[in-house]
Amino acid sequence: MILFPIMKLSQEQQTEFNTNGFLLLKGFADPNLCDAILLKAQEHLDNKVEPIESEEEYLRSGTGSSTIRRLRQVYQRENIFKEWMRNKEILPILEQLLGKSPKLLLAHHNSIMTKLPQKSSITTWHQDIRYWHYENDELLSVWLSLGDEFLENGLLEFIPGSHKMNFTPEQFDKRATFRDDLEKNKTITSKRVHYNLSKGDIVLFHSKTLHYAHQNETDKTKISFVYSLRSASNLPIINTRSDFKEISL
Ligand SMILES: O=C(O)CCC(=O)C(=O)O
């Protein structure tokens, strides 16, 4: 079912990932696979299949309404989701970036992200590692675009090199969001970059890369798939949220 070329990163691409903390691979996944994933994702959305993270939960707004922001724990939900997360074609690339035998995390991301028209929120600048608990930061995520993604429908934006920057605790708020009221943070976020995405494109990004996403201002739902991995030697800290089921690839 999954048809796309087995490939490795060039030296330039590896350097780009290491320097910027993210890397775009255009047309990595077969569009038919993306459509099949999208069909199943839409079914789960229509039926509000739990576990779900809602916009209200994310914003801590407590309005009582519920707008789906993320289908969580998707690995177990459908074979097609599992197949994508276990695909062997990406393994040589992951091994170039994380070393031999990376582990697929079921604790973090493992999600289908949705941005519903008019109802979605901004995802403020953050590093994914903020709520993760591992011995070090050898962790990355794979973002699969299932359709067109651009600024107006909530495309991700990144700060190049932020995975290697040293920040002080004051640069983050209580929710570990990168504060946007500090001049020195504004200087950093002014370096934001983005790439418009099309169906089948993937973006690999480091767990410390600062990223952000705008709300969806179009009238069409945006749906994307994201999962995360760690290097084999980077163990989760026992008795934390990260100490959860993992898959050997
Ligand atoms: O799509 C979004 O709003 C942001 C998603 C994100 O930042 C994440 O999954 O880490």
Ligand as a Chemical Component Dictionary entry (heavy atoms), coordinates in Angstrom:
data_LIG
# 
_chem_comp.id                   LIG 
_chem_comp.type                 NON-POLYMER 
_chem_comp.pdbx_formal_charge   0 
_chem_comp.three_letter_code    LIG 
# 
loop_
_chem_comp_atom.comp_id 
_chem_comp_atom.atom_id 
_chem_comp_atom.alt_atom_id 
_chem_comp_atom.type_symbol 
_chem_comp_atom.charge 
_chem_comp_atom.model_Cartn_x 
_chem_comp_atom.model_Cartn_y 
_chem_comp_atom.model_Cartn_z 
_chem_comp_atom.pdbx_ordinal 
LIG O1 O1 O 0 -0.843 22.648 14.172 1  
LIG C1 C1 C 0 -0.582 23.317 15.168 2  
LIG O2 O2 O 0 -1.337 24.168 15.587 3  
LIG C2 C2 C 0 0.698  23.137 15.904 4  
LIG C3 C3 C 0 1.086  21.752 16.172 5  
LIG C4 C4 C 0 2.297  21.693 17.023 6  
LIG O3 O3 O 0 2.922  22.649 17.330 7  
LIG C5 C5 C 0 2.762  20.428 17.497 8  
LIG O4 O4 O 0 2.092  19.413 17.245 9  
LIG O5 O5 O 0 3.808  20.409 18.148 10 
# 
loop_
_chem_comp_bond.comp_id 
_chem_comp_bond.atom_id_1 
_chem_comp_bond.atom_id_2 
_chem_comp_bond.value_order 
_chem_comp_bond.pdbx_ordinal 
LIG O1 C1 DOUB 1 
LIG C1 O2 SING 2 
LIG C1 C2 SING 3 
LIG C2 C3 SING 4 
LIG C3 C4 SING 5 
LIG C4 O3 DOUB 6 
LIG C4 C5 SING 7 
LIG C5 O4 DOUB 8 
LIG C5 O5 SING 9 
# 
